[in-house]
Amino acid sequence: MSSFAWVIVLVLLLTLLGSGALLFVTVKYYWGERGRPPARGVERRRQKEEELRLRAAQIEYMKAHPREERSPSFLDNRKRASAAPRKEGTIQNR
């Protein structure tokens, strides 16, 4: 066979090898022991409702515990609430 034919055979073999590797990974890790196909129908609706319930709980928590803003100065990395004047004799003032 000519060199060109060997190149074609090599490309076909590598293509088949790559396709087989993709198929193996897909079957083993997507549908195999580590996972399962995406939910459908009722199960998907239940998951969506659960996500919305958890997100609502996160929003309620953030309303009850707002974030402390940082100082606009790049070099001052303290939070604004803790940027109040410190008492004498504290570790930060030494």
Buried (B, 14 or more C-beta within 10 A) or exposed (E): EEEEEEEEEEEEEEEEEEEEEEEEEEEEEEEEEEEEEEEEEEEEEEEEEEEEEEEEEEEEEEEEEEEEEEEEEEEEEEEEEEBEEEEEEEEEEE
